[in-house]
Amino acid sequence: MSTQDEIEDSAAPLLEHLTELRTRLIYSVSAFLVGMIICFAFGGMLLDFLLMPIERTMRNLGNPNPVMQYTAPQEYFFTLIRISVVGGLTISFPVIGYQLWRFVAPGLYRNEKNAFLPFMIASPVLFLLGAAFAHYIVVPLAMAFFLGFADLPSFVSAIMTDAVTLPPGTELLPGATDSLALPLAAVDDKGVDIVFNGKVNETLDITLKMIVAFGVCFQLPVLLTLMGSAGLASSRGLRGTRKYAVVGILVVAALVTPPDVTTQLILFVVVYGLYEISIHLVAAVERKKDRAARAEGIIGEGESLFDIDEDDLGDIDPADGTDPKA
């Protein structure tokens, strides 16, 4: 066989893989575009859903008719585009994940397929759980903190000036109540009223960041368990790095959440809880590998592959408990 024939034979599998990759990418991009178009068609409804936390907060603070505004002609359109992009990725993720699975599955052994497939299923479920937790719990708390803090001066001013009972027909300050309120005329000559005029894109930016941040953070058990299955992480190592994990989680919470202590604390507690859960999941993976190693006679009863130092492992692969030379 000539050298040219050897080059052509070696290039054939590569071309087949590239063709397969192109096919999977076409399916994935098509699914994303379809999902994006669907979300854009219902963009107004999705926007109302995403703005629900701030709407409820404004109503609770005494605003009976919450209003959001946009200040540029194209702002509302691009706001819907942003929603469509995030929604399209969410809707099309099962298709994208399936195409990814179809691309990598032929190169995996049966035990590797059995180990990898549950993570493909758990990942979108955990992302949706994180997104729902952010939308229904964290975002409302953040909005209540910011808007409540902005409304605090009016409340304190009413207390300090011995709030009066309103005469009939007098307007109330934003957020005031009938039993404790100041007439607007009483403060007209003392300064400028601070009024919240929310912008759609800026409010949506906070909401989407929180949803994506919590959705990604909820992937921690999937990531660490997958690393444990591949032998890249161990329960002993994760327990030994708890103090570093605490610092890292605090840094992440400070970066991805608004600058208020409440949401940062919630994110820290949730992610650290997921870290502890991940330790137990990795330990379960290790026990499964130990049982397989005992069945093959690699280790004895009461022993564990993960209690042995790396220098003493020799040719034993802790990822699957087998000897590659056997």
Buried (B, 14 or more C-beta within 10 A) or exposed (E): EEEEEEEEEEEEEEEEEEEEEEEBEEBBEEBBEBBBEBBBEBBEEBBEEBBBBBBBBBEBBBBEEBEBEBEEEEBBEEBBBBBBBBBBBBBBBEBBBBBEBEBEEEEBEEEBEEBBEEBBEBBBEBBBEBBBBBBEBBBBBBBBBBBBEBBEEBBEBBEEEEBEEBEEEBEBBBBBEEEEBBBBEBBEEEEEEEEBEBBBBEBBEBBBBBBBBBBBBBBBBBBBBBBBBBBEBBBBBBEEEEEEBBEEBBEBBEEBBBEBEBBBBBBBEBBBEBBBBBBEBBBEBBEEBBEBBBEEEBBEEEEBBBEBEEEEEEEBEBEBBBEEEE
